[in-house]
Amino acid sequence: HIHKKENSLIYNWHNIIMMNVCLVLCWLLSVAHGWTQRQSNKSNVFSSSSRRIVIEKLTAVVIGGATKPMVPTAVARNLPESTGATLSQVGTVTTLVPILQMKVALVQAQKLLLSSSSEQQSLLQQTQQKLLSVLPKKENDFKRRFDQYSTPVSYKQTFLDQNAFLVYYTKGFDGIDRPNIEADIPEQQSLQYGARNDCWVAWESLVAELEFSSSHPDDASSNDELKQLCEVTIQAMDRYLSLAPKQDVEEAMRQLK
């Protein structure tokens, strides 16, 4: 009888503990949801992957009726992946020239598309050849050119990303009489990163349309689409170049001439 009573008490305490763990888990999930909502409103650099990481950690608390200690793992999924870019000449005219060269090729291709040539197939071949001889077709190669000039991810950005949940929970506290740790996050890297991605999306669409046009030379609507996509890609390049010092862009242009 005593043995059964002890088992019953153990069983009841086990249920109470598990219930409390579930309540804490629900509360933490709601906090995680609030944090991701807040970050998504602040900047497009943060994504739903952060929330998934937190949820995966929290849902691992209860496994097979037993509690498992949560061991935080440093991850940086919200930061741009490395493209293998050399960062020894970041922000210099030397690394700006290849980016400007791509824009010049796009402008020249646009002039070809706007010309009144009757040889549509020849025109498309010239346009495709001019563009693909300068602009990389693979995403990693394309983005690497931008990354060799762009401001790299700072140590502080890496720290904030790897400790995003803690930063949110402490409201950015960084010590007594110290400013909020999120107060002076550098913006240049995020702006260049976003502009670089816009350039790639536009260029990828243009390449796809070039390939379609090459196999359908008699499709007049495809030529109109090419002109439009070429203009969109040039505009995306201009947005990226607007983040560079004006004198550097002018010097890079002089070197190309």
Secondary structure, DSSP 8 states (H G I E B T S, - for coil): -HHHHHHHHHHHHHHHHHHHHHHHHHHHHHHHHHHHHHHHHH-TTS-HHHHHHHHHHHTTSEETTEE---------TTS--------TTTTSHHHHHHHHHHHHHHHHHHHHHHS--S-HHHHHHHHHHHHHTTS-SSHHHHHHHHHTTS----HHHHHHHHTHHHHHHTTT--STT---TTTT--SHHHHHHHHHHHHHHHHHHHHHHHHHHHH-TT-HHHHHHHHHHHHHHHHHHHHHHTTS-HHHHHHHHHHH-
